């Protein structure tokens, strides 16, 4: 009997040693794509070469951007990731995000450390020590506010575009040369200000008179005034069926089991606890992008891909191609950029040089879909995760913090015009154009049917009170 016990102890020792052969802290290039909480620092294009076209000059730019990295929220949105569906089909609010992180994660940290001190768990000693020293200090008054990392992201986007388009941005600010717009959310307004500081510097930015934001702005937050979307998508459990089925499916179950084992729990964690741990990992990396998050050690790369897909499914059906009303309602910004460009092309005006809008991930995803971008041939569902590794609809790259799209209008020889689209500062092919650089005639053909059918109240079946 004694020999058997020794053998068992020896096997356990081997298992423990093998489990400690890899430290998250030592990974040179960890997975940094965390769905909608991905830091723009990991997405940005650092190439600041001037954008040029032979025989052309840039005459106008139009930017639509999500705000930069923000602090966690304590205001869950109906139909969002802060709500779960119960067995009877009802929607039940989860705990507030910021409260859950500040209250539960220190308790979980202590439990994980205790597990490893008791010989359970698979984290290496360095990862456990990093977790032991981890703290969270986000006061309630900072909830949803733009974080310093977000300020830096937006400043740097402005700075890089100034280098790329000096003819439009690299000169003193004057009223009438530029147009700004942001939502009533502080994080959107501050993102606009810091973008402007990146273009003109602090002293000139202080002279800008910004417009008052519009409550539920139909141009840049159109979904807030869309009754059909609220009824058929946002407040409808049908829009979360694939998301919920995936959470209840084998891939997520395997991830929950793997994370529970890695952290040393004999009784497995719940999905909500694993999801909260993932949330803490990705906020740590977004808020403090230059630092290691010890919570990310809880996940293998395959775990992170599964959890990323949870968000991708949620927002594909909430904001993307999953329901027609999602993208149909996003026509006002299309009409806006078309009208600005037409005014230049027809000679009605030569200004403004830049139009800058700052909104939210929901508006951004719907607008990208309205342009036909990131539309997969294979629709993402709960049952086809294994076939989705190359999918275009990736919230890490199209609903990340600071995600932005920029249209640039060029005047070329013989008074012709061309258009380019940049998403996250990279030249992006616009569906309907023969090349990455679009002839203005092609651009006009793309926007024509959208302009002709763009009646937000009719599309959204809004009651008379909206008219």
N, C-alpha and C positions, 0 to 999 in steps of 0.2 A: 504493500500500500504506500509506504514511504517513497519508494522508487517512482511510483506513478505520480505522486504529488510533485516530486522534483522535476519529472519530465514535463508536467503541466506548467509549472513555474517557468521552466526553461523556454517552453513554447511561447508563453505570454511575454517573456522578456524579449524574445526575438521579434514578436509582433510590435512591441513598443519601440524597439530600436529602429525597425524598418519604417515605422510611422513617423519617426523623427528625422528621417534622412532628407526631408525637404522642408524648407522654411519659406513662408510667404514673404518674409522680410528680405530674403535673398533673391527673389525673382527679379531679374533685370528688366523684363518687359511684361508686366502683368496686364491682364485684360482691364481696360479702363473705360469700356463702353457700358454705361449703366442706364440705358433707355432714356427716359425723359429727364433724368437727373445727371446726365453726362455733362461734365464741365466743357465749356468751349475751348479751354486750354488744350484739350486733347483732340479737338476737331479742326482748329484754325489752320489756315494756309499761311505759312510764314513767307512765301514768295511775294515780294513787294515790287517786282518789276512793273514798270509802267504798262498799262493796258493800251495797246496800239493796234490799229488796223491800217494797212497800206492805203494811202490816198484818202484817209478819213481822219476826223477829229471828234472826240467825245463832246457832245453838246448838252447832255442832260443825264442824270442818274435818278433812279427811283428805288428806294430801299424800304423793305418791310421786315421787321425783326421781332423776335421774341426778346423779352427782357433777359438780362444776365442772371447769373446764379443768385438765388434768393435763399433766405432762411426757411426752415420748415414751417408749415401752416398749422393753424388750429381751427380751420374753417373748412371742413370737408365739403366738396361739391357733390350735389346729388348726381348719381350715375357714375361717379368717378371711382378711383381706386380706394377711397376711404369708405366706400359702402360695399357691403356684401349681401348676397342673396341667401335667405334662410330656406329651409327645406320646404316650407309652405309657399314659397314664391315671394314673400315679402322682403322689403329692403330694410336692412338693419344697419344703423350707423356704427362704425367702428370708433375706437377712441381717437381723440384728436391727435394728429400726427406729432406735433411738438411735445405735447404732454406725455404721450406714450414713449417717445424717445428719452425724454429727460427723467421720467419716473421708472421705466422698466429696464432700460439698458444698463444702468449701474447694478441693478439686482442680477441681471443675466450675466454681466461681467464677473461678479463675485462668485456666482454659481459655476461658471466655466473654470475659473481659477481653482476653486475648491475641487472640482472634478479632476483636474490634472494633478493637484497635490495628493489626491487619493488614488492616483494611478490610472485614471480613466481619461480617454480623449486622445486625439491624434495630433494636436498642435505641437510644434517643436518648442523647446525651452525659450527661445528668443521671442517667438510669437506670443507665448503665455506671458512673458515679462512685459511685452509691449501692451498687452491687454490689461495687465495689472495696473499699469501706469496711466491708462486711458481715463479721461474725464469728459463730461459734457457741460458746457456753460453757455446756454443760449437763453437769455432772459425773455419773458413773454412779450415784451414790447418790441422785440425784433422780428416777431413772426411775419413771414412773407415779405419782409423788407429786403431790398437789394443788399447783398453782402459785399464786403470789400473785394472779394474775388470777382463778383459780377461787375462792380465798378471798373475794375482793371480790364475785364473782358471787353466791355463796351468802349472804353477809352481806346484800347488797342485796335479794335475794328475800325474806328474812325481814323486813327493814325495810319493804319495800313492802306485804307482806301485813299487817303490824301496822297500817299506816295504813288499809288497806282493810277490815280486820276487827277494829276496836279492841275490840269487846265480847268477843272471844275471846282476843286476844293482848296488848292494851295494859294489862296490869296485872302485878303482881309474880309471879315464878315460884313455884309451890308443887308439891311432889311429889304425884303423883296427878292433877294437873290436865292433864298432858301425857304422851304416850307417844313414845318415840324408838326407832328401830331402824336399824341400818346393817350392811353386810357386813363381812367381816374385812379388806377392802382399806383401807389407810390413807386413800386419797383419798375413800372413802365416809364414813369416820368423821370426818375433818376437815371434810368438807362439812357434816355434821350440826352439828358444833360451831360453824362459822361462820354457819350459818343461825340457830342459837340466839343467837349474839352479835348478829345483826341484829335479833332480836326483843327480847331482854332486856338487851343491853349486856354488856360484858366482865365486870363485877363479878358480876352475877347468874348469868351463864353458868358462871362458875367454881364455883358451888354445885350445879350439876346433877350428879346421879349417873347416868351413862349405863349402860345394860345391856351386858354382855359380848356381843360379836357371835357369831353361830352359824356354824360352818363349813358352807358349802354350804346356807345357810338356805332351807328349802322355801317360805317366805313371800315373800322378796324376791330370792332368787337360785335360783328353782325349777328352771331349766334345768340347773343343776349336778347335780341328782339325777333327771334324766329320761333313762333308758336309750334309749327309743325315739327321742328327739330326737338324742341322740348318734350313734346308729347310722344313722338315716335321713336326717339333715340335716347335723349338724356334721362328721361323719367320712365323709360320702358325697359323692363327686364329682358326683352327679346334682344336688345343690343348687347347684352352681356352673356348670352348663352355660351358662345365659344370660349370666352374668357373663363367663365365659371367651370365649364367642362374640362378645360385644360388644368385648372387648379385642382380639380377633383380626379385628374387622370394619373396615369402611371409615371410620366416623366417628373411631375411635381412631387409625387409621392416618393420617388427615388431620391430626389434632391433633398427633401425634408429628412429622409432617413440618413443620407450621407452627411448632412450638416449636423444632425443630432449626434451621430457617431463621432464626427470630427471634434465636436465640442465636449464630448464625454458624457452625454446623457443616456442613462439606461432606459428611462421612459422617454420616448421620442418627443421632441418639441412639436407644437402645433404649426400648421402652415402660417398662421398669423405671426407667430414668434419668429419663424425663419424669415418671413417677409419683412418684419420690423428690423431684423438684423441686417438684411440686405439694404433696407432704407438707410440705416445708420452708416453702413459701409459707403454707400454712394454719396450721401451728404458729406461725410468726412472728406471724400476725395474731391468733391465740388467746392466746398467751402475752404478747404486747406489743401489745394491741389498739389502743393510741393511736398506734402508730408505723407507718410505711410498711415493708412488706417488699419489698426489691428483687427477690426471687425471683418475686413475683407479676407483675412486668413481663414475664415469659416467656410469659404467657398472654393471649390475647384473651378477651373475654366468651364467645364461642362455644366456645373451648377449655375454659373452666371449666364450662360447662354439660355438655359431654361427660364430663368427669372426675367431675362430681357424679353423673351417671347411672351411672357405673361402680359407685360406692358404693350408689346406690339399688337397682340390680339385685342386688348381693351380699346386701344386708340384707333386701330383699323376700323372697328365697327362704330366707335363713338365719333371719330373725326374724319375718317378716310372713306375708302371706296365701299365699305360695308353697307352703307345706306345712301341712296342717291341724294337725299336732302342735305347730307353732310357737306358735300362739295357744291351742290347747286346754289346754296345760299351765299357762297363766297364770290359772288359776281361783282360786287361794288368795287373792290380793289382792282379788279381787272379793268373795269370801265374807267377807273381813276387813272391808271397808268396809260391807258390808250388815249384818254382825253389830253393828258399832259403832252404825250409824244405827238399827237395830231396837231396841237397848237404850235409846236416847233416846226413840224413838217410843212404845214400850210402857211407858215410865215406870220401867223397871228402874233407871236411873241418869241423872244429868245431866252426867256427866263420862266421859272427859276432854274438855277443850275442843278439843284438837288432837292428832292422830296424825301423826307425821312419819317417813317411811321414806326411806332413801338407798341407792341401788343403782347399776345400770350400764345402759348403752345397750341391751344385749341384753334385759334384763328389761323395760325401758321400752317398747321397740318391740313386744314380744310382748303386753304388757298393753294397750297402745293398740289393737292388733288384736283382742284378746279383747273389748273394748268395741265393736268394729265401726267404729272410727274410721279415717279415711284409706283407705278401701277403694275402689279405682278400678274403674270399669266395664270399662275396657280394661286388661287385665293387662300390665304392663311386660315387654317381652322385648328380646332383642338386636336384633331386626329392626324394631321400631316406635318407635325414639327420636324420629323426626320427628313423631310424633303424641302425644308425652308432655309437651309444654310446660306443660299445665295440670294435670298429675297431682297427686293428693292425697298419694300416698306420696313424701314428700320428706325425706330424712334430714337435710337442712339445717335443717328446722323441726320434726322429731319425734325425732331422735336426736342433736341438737346437744348440746354441753356444757351441763349444767345443765337440760336439758329436764325439765319438771315437770308433773304433773297434780294438781289440787286439786278435791275434791268438798266442797261446802258444804251442810250441812243447815240448813234454816230451820224454825222453829216459827211458825205463822201463826194468824190469828184462828180461833175455833171449834176450837182444838186440832188443826188440820190441819198438814201438813208438806209442804215442797217441797225440791227438790234442784237445785243448779247445778253444772256442771262447768267448770273453767278449765284450759286447756292453755297452758303458757308465759304464764300470767297473763292470758289472754284468755278471755272467755266462749265456750264451745264447745258446739255442739249435740250431745246424746247420742242416737245412733240408737235409736229406739223411743219417744222422747218427742215429744209433739205440738208443743211449743214449746222454746225454749232453757232456760226454767225448767220443770223437770220436776215434775209432781205425784208425790208419794211413791208413790201407787198405780202409776203408770207405772214408776217406778224399781224397785219391788218386782217388777213383772211381768218386767222385763228380767233381774233377777238370779236369779229363782226357778229357771229351768231350769239355770242355771250352778251354783247351790248344790246342786241335786239330783243333779248328775252330777260334782261335784268330788271325785274320788278320785285324787290325784296318782299314787300307785303303780299304780293300774289304768290310768289314761290313758297313763302312760309305760311300761307293761309292765315295771316294775322287778322284778328278781329278788328272791327272799326276803330277801336280805341287807339290802335297803332297808327292809323292813317292821319 
